[in-house]
Amino acid sequence: EVRRIIYTTNAIESVNMSLRKITKNRGAFPSDEALLKLFYLALNNIAKKWTMPVQNWKPVLNRFTIQFEGRMPTN
């Protein structure tokens, strides 16, 4: 069930594509801070568009809590 629920590859590829699209034609950035600000704003916009909740996340989170004891927050 865990494998069926977690499909992070597509989500990560989608985020990377969006960030590449934003930076593609910008050329050089004046500073690292300018790039980080752009990424921050872009990630906020991406998060707003992400409307689909992950189905059956509670059982998966419980399984991770057991499997990775001490590494997962319990709250």
Secondary structure, 3 states (H helix, E strand, C coil): CHHHHCCHHHHHHHHHHHHHHHHCCCCCCCCHHHHHHHHHHHHHHHHHHCCCCCCCHHHHHHHHHHHCCCCCCCC
